[in-house]
Amino acid sequence: MSSRTVAPRLVDLSAAALLWRRSKQLALQANRLVRWAATPERWPRPLLAPARGMSVLLASHTVDMARTDPEADPLLEAGKQHNVRLAAPAFDGLLLAPDRPLSFWRTLGRLTEQAGYRYGLSLRGGCLTPSVGGGICLVANALFELAARQGWHILERHGHTLEAVPALEGALWGMDATVAWPYVDLVVAPREGPVRLGARVQGGKLRLTLHGEAAPRTRARLWSEDDAVVETAEGPVRTNRIVRRVEEVGTGAVLEERTIGENRRRMLNPESRKRTCLTCGEAACHARVEVPQPGSAAS
């Protein structure tokens, strides 16, 4: 595995470097919006499934919204859970098919305060920063894992570059998907279809479901390869590949075996996981984000 360094943190960038970084982001955003218009078959507008039919439960996936580690900031954690509750209905009841993929951003749209989103934790430029809509990656993570385990086509997926939340013990590491409006997207499509996606928040958990017209004709198995930790100037970096085999139910014939995710992530210790714009004390940082406190005139 390569031991190359990771990108510099926002706090280490000059004002000019931050301006250049922002200019590149704007160019990427514009490019993606143009591609949406030019190739609508890759990024179709969301469409609700019919009220009847597709009654066979194909799969379900449930994740806890709350972090259990003590490093979570209460204000940003509350914002994340609010954002997930607000976003989930956009995915509930969607009609998906092999020729009608799911695009995270095409479905959800831009996250703004006007739409009701609050500040939550985001990973940006090597730093843990508050942002409007922060924490929404919890939804993207769940959608990616559900799609991957169902053997769906993974058309676009990007892994996180920081390990800001401790990995769950016993879970397959690297089953995540980061998103940034609108050019860092998650795009997946059913191998079989049509299917109806369900997304509900109940009792502090996000539950995703898939319903179809008949039981699936394929099954998938996932595993990790080339798992390693390398030391860099910024600290330990963990890497791996997520490999998947898709088989035909009944015959066991292998339809596909390939890497569906490559991960390279800087690991943070507990002290670093607590360091955000709310606590770092870097008053001179050009990228510093001020978060209105609950009850203030700006909140």
C-alpha positions as CSV (number, residue, x, y, z in Angstrom):
1,M,0.0,0.0,0.0
2,S,1.1,3.5,-0.7
3,S,2.4,5.7,2.2
4,R,1.7,9.0,0.4
5,T,0.5,11.8,2.6
6,V,-3.1,12.9,2.7
7,A,-4.4,16.3,1.6
8,P,-3.5,19.3,3.9
9,R,-6.1,20.3,6.6
10,L,-8.1,23.4,6.1
11,V,-6.4,25.0,9.1
12,D,-3.1,24.7,7.3
13,L,-4.2,26.4,4.1
14,S,-3.7,30.1,3.4
15,A,-6.6,32.4,2.4
16,A,-5.4,32.2,-1.3
17,A,-5.3,28.4,-1.1
18,L,-8.8,28.3,0.3
19,L,-10.0,30.5,-2.5
20,W,-8.5,28.3,-5.1
21,R,-10.0,25.2,-3.4
22,R,-13.4,26.9,-3.4
23,S,-13.1,27.8,-7.1
24,K,-12.4,24.2,-8.0
25,Q,-15.4,23.1,-6.0
26,L,-17.6,25.6,-7.9
27,A,-16.3,24.3,-11.2
28,L,-17.1,20.7,-10.1
29,Q,-20.6,21.7,-9.0
30,A,-21.3,23.4,-12.3
31,N,-20.0,20.4,-14.3
32,R,-22.2,18.0,-12.4
33,L,-25.3,20.1,-12.8
34,V,-24.6,20.3,-16.6
35,R,-24.2,16.5,-16.7
36,W,-27.6,16.1,-14.9
37,A,-29.3,18.0,-17.7
38,A,-27.3,16.3,-20.5
39,T,-27.7,12.7,-19.4
40,P,-30.9,12.4,-17.4
41,E,-30.9,8.6,-17.8
42,R,-27.9,8.4,-15.4
43,W,-29.5,10.9,-12.9
44,P,-33.3,10.6,-13.4
45,R,-35.7,12.8,-11.3
46,P,-37.2,10.9,-8.4
47,L,-40.4,9.1,-9.1
48,L,-42.8,7.5,-6.5
49,A,-43.7,3.9,-6.9
50,P,-47.3,2.8,-7.4
51,A,-49.4,2.6,-4.2
52,R,-50.1,-1.1,-5.0
53,G,-48.0,-4.0,-6.0
54,M,-44.4,-4.8,-5.1
55,S,-45.5,-6.4,-1.8
56,V,-42.6,-8.8,-1.4
57,L,-40.1,-7.7,1.2
58,L,-36.6,-8.1,-0.4
59,A,-34.4,-6.6,2.3
60,S,-34.2,-4.2,5.2
61,H,-31.3,-2.4,6.9
62,T,-31.5,-0.5,10.2
63,V,-28.9,1.8,11.7
64,D,-28.8,3.7,15.0
65,M,-28.7,7.5,14.5
66,A,-27.0,8.2,17.8
67,R,-23.2,7.8,18.3
68,T,-22.2,5.9,21.4
69,D,-18.7,7.2,21.8
70,P,-18.1,10.0,24.3
71,E,-16.3,12.3,21.8
72,A,-19.6,13.3,20.0
73,D,-20.4,17.0,20.4
74,P,-24.0,17.3,21.7
75,L,-25.0,20.3,19.6
76,L,-23.7,18.7,16.3
77,E,-25.1,15.3,17.2
78,A,-28.5,16.8,17.8
79,G,-28.2,18.6,14.4
80,K,-27.3,15.4,12.6
81,Q,-30.3,13.5,14.0
82,H,-32.6,16.3,13.0
83,N,-31.1,16.4,9.5
84,V,-31.6,12.6,9.1
85,R,-35.2,12.8,10.2
86,L,-35.8,15.7,7.8
87,A,-34.1,13.9,4.8
88,A,-35.5,10.4,5.2
89,P,-39.0,11.2,3.6
90,A,-37.3,12.2,0.3
91,F,-36.2,8.6,-0.2
92,D,-39.4,6.9,1.1
93,G,-41.5,5.3,-1.6
94,L,-39.1,5.8,-4.5
95,L,-39.5,3.6,-7.6
96,L,-36.1,2.2,-8.7
97,A,-35.1,-0.2,-11.5
98,P,-32.0,-1.2,-13.5
99,D,-32.7,1.7,-15.9
100,R,-33.8,4.1,-13.1
101,P,-30.9,4.4,-10.7
102,L,-31.0,6.2,-7.3
103,S,-28.9,9.4,-7.1
104,F,-28.5,10.7,-3.6
105,W,-28.4,14.4,-4.6
106,R,-30.9,14.2,-7.4
107,T,-33.3,12.8,-4.9
108,L,-32.6,15.0,-1.9
109,G,-31.6,18.3,-3.4
110,R,-29.4,20.9,-1.8
111,L,-29.3,21.2,2.0
112,T,-30.1,24.7,3.2
113,E,-31.2,26.4,6.4
114,Q,-34.3,27.6,4.4
115,A,-35.2,24.0,3.9
116,G,-35.0,23.4,7.7
117,Y,-31.5,21.8,7.9
118,R,-29.3,22.5,10.9
119,Y,-25.6,22.4,11.7
120,G,-24.2,18.9,12.1
121,L,-20.7,17.4,11.9
122,S,-19.0,17.2,8.5
123,L,-15.6,16.1,7.3
124,R,-14.1,18.8,5.1
125,G,-10.5,19.3,4.0
126,G,-9.0,17.1,6.7
127,C,-10.9,18.8,9.5
128,L,-14.1,18.1,11.5
129,T,-16.3,21.1,10.8
130,P,-19.9,22.1,11.4
131,S,-22.0,22.5,8.3
132,V,-25.7,22.9,7.4
133,G,-27.0,19.5,6.8
134,G,-24.0,17.9,8.5
135,G,-24.4,14.2,9.4
136,I,-26.5,13.4,6.4
137,C,-23.8,10.9,5.3
138,L,-25.5,8.5,7.8
139,V,-28.3,8.2,5.2
140,A,-25.7,7.7,2.3
141,N,-23.9,5.1,4.4
142,A,-27.0,3.1,4.9
143,L,-28.1,3.3,1.3
144,F,-24.7,2.1,0.1
145,E,-24.6,-0.8,2.4
146,L,-28.1,-1.9,1.5
147,A,-27.4,-1.6,-2.2
148,A,-24.1,-3.4,-1.9
149,R,-25.5,-6.3,0.0
150,Q,-28.3,-6.7,-2.5
151,G,-25.9,-7.0,-5.3
152,W,-27.0,-3.7,-6.9
153,H,-24.9,-1.9,-9.5
154,I,-22.6,0.7,-7.8
155,L,-22.4,3.5,-10.4
156,E,-20.8,6.1,-8.1
157,R,-19.5,5.9,-4.6
158,H,-16.8,7.8,-2.7
159,G,-15.4,6.7,0.7
160,H,-14.6,9.1,3.6
161,T,-11.1,10.3,4.1
162,L,-11.3,10.6,7.9
163,E,-12.4,8.1,10.6
164,A,-14.4,10.5,12.7
165,V,-16.6,7.9,14.3
166,P,-15.1,4.7,15.8
167,A,-15.8,1.6,13.7
168,L,-18.5,-0.8,15.0
169,E,-16.9,-3.9,16.4
170,G,-17.5,-6.9,14.1
171,A,-18.7,-4.8,11.2
172,L,-17.2,-4.9,7.7
173,W,-14.9,-1.8,7.7
174,G,-15.3,0.7,4.9
175,M,-19.0,0.2,4.1
176,D,-19.7,4.0,3.9
177,A,-20.4,6.7,1.3
178,T,-19.5,10.3,1.6
179,V,-21.5,13.0,-0.3
180,A,-21.0,16.7,-1.1
181,W,-23.5,18.7,-3.1
182,P,-23.8,17.8,-6.0
183,Y,-20.6,16.4,-7.4
184,V,-19.7,13.8,-4.8
185,D,-22.7,11.6,-5.2
186,L,-23.9,8.1,-4.4
187,V,-25.5,6.5,-7.5
188,V,-26.8,2.9,-7.3
189,A,-29.2,0.8,-9.4
190,P,-31.0,-2.5,-8.7
191,R,-29.8,-5.5,-10.5
192,E,-33.4,-6.6,-10.7
193,G,-36.6,-4.6,-10.6
194,P,-38.7,-2.7,-10.3
195,V,-38.4,-2.1,-6.5
196,R,-39.8,0.3,-4.0
197,L,-37.4,1.9,-1.5
198,G,-38.7,2.7,2.0
199,A,-37.0,5.1,4.5
200,R,-38.4,5.8,7.9
201,V,-37.0,7.1,11.2
202,Q,-38.5,5.4,14.2
203,G,-37.2,5.2,17.8
204,G,-33.9,6.8,17.1
205,K,-33.1,4.4,14.2
206,L,-33.1,4.9,10.4
207,R,-34.8,1.9,8.7
208,L,-34.5,1.2,5.0
209,T,-36.6,-1.4,3.2
210,L,-36.9,-2.8,-0.3
211,H,-40.1,-4.3,-1.7
212,G,-40.5,-5.9,-5.1
213,E,-42.8,-8.1,-7.2
214,A,-40.9,-11.4,-6.5
215,A,-38.1,-12.9,-4.5
216,P,-34.6,-11.9,-5.8
217,R,-32.9,-14.2,-8.2
218,T,-29.4,-13.3,-7.0
219,R,-27.5,-13.1,-3.8
220,A,-24.3,-11.3,-2.8
221,R,-21.4,-11.9,-0.5
222,L,-18.9,-9.2,0.6
223,W,-15.5,-9.3,2.2
224,S,-12.4,-7.1,2.8
225,E,-9.1,-7.6,1.1
226,D,-5.7,-5.8,1.5
227,D,-6.6,-4.4,4.9
228,A,-3.6,-2.5,6.2
229,V,-2.6,0.5,8.4
230,V,0.3,2.7,7.2
231,E,2.0,5.5,9.1
232,T,2.1,9.0,7.5
233,A,3.2,12.4,8.6
234,E,-0.5,13.1,9.6
235,G,-0.9,9.8,11.5
236,P,-2.1,6.3,10.8
237,V,-4.0,5.7,7.6
238,R,-6.1,2.6,7.1
239,T,-6.7,1.1,3.6
240,N,-8.7,-1.8,2.2
241,R,-10.8,-3.0,-0.7
242,I,-14.4,-4.2,-0.5
243,V,-14.9,-7.1,-2.8
244,R,-18.3,-8.6,-3.8
245,R,-19.4,-11.8,-5.4
246,V,-22.9,-11.9,-6.9
247,E,-24.3,-15.4,-7.5
248,E,-27.5,-16.8,-9.0
249,V,-29.9,-18.2,-6.4
250,G,-30.3,-22.0,-6.9
251,T,-27.4,-22.7,-9.3
252,G,-24.7,-20.7,-7.5
253,A,-23.4,-19.4,-10.8
254,V,-21.1,-16.4,-10.3
255,L,-22.5,-13.4,-12.2
256,E,-19.9,-10.9,-10.9
257,E,-16.9,-10.7,-8.6
258,R,-15.2,-7.4,-8.3
259,T,-14.1,-4.5,-6.1
260,I,-16.9,-2.2,-5.3
261,G,-15.1,0.1,-2.9
262,E,-11.5,1.2,-2.3
263,N,-10.9,3.0,1.1
264,R,-8.1,5.2,2.3
265,R,-8.9,6.9,5.6
266,R,-6.9,8.8,8.2
267,M,-7.6,7.4,11.7
268,L,-8.3,9.9,14.4
269,N,-7.6,9.3,18.1
270,P,-10.3,10.1,20.7
271,E,-8.8,13.6,21.4
272,S,-8.8,14.4,17.7
273,R,-12.4,13.2,17.3
274,K,-13.5,15.9,19.7
275,R,-11.6,18.7,17.9
276,T,-14.0,20.8,15.8
277,C,-14.5,24.5,15.0
278,L,-16.5,24.6,18.3
279,T,-13.5,23.5,20.4
280,C,-10.2,23.8,18.5
281,G,-9.5,27.5,19.5
282,E,-8.0,28.3,16.0
283,A,-9.4,31.8,15.9
284,A,-7.2,32.8,12.9
285,C,-8.3,29.8,10.7
286,H,-9.8,31.1,7.5
287,A,-12.1,28.1,7.3
288,R,-13.5,28.6,10.8
289,V,-17.3,28.1,11.0
290,E,-19.4,29.9,13.6
291,V,-22.4,27.9,14.7
292,P,-25.4,29.8,16.2
293,Q,-26.3,28.5,19.7
294,P,-29.8,27.3,20.3
295,G,-32.1,30.2,21.3
296,S,-29.8,32.8,19.8
297,A,-31.1,35.4,17.4
298,A,-29.2,33.8,14.5
299,S,-30.4,30.3,15.2
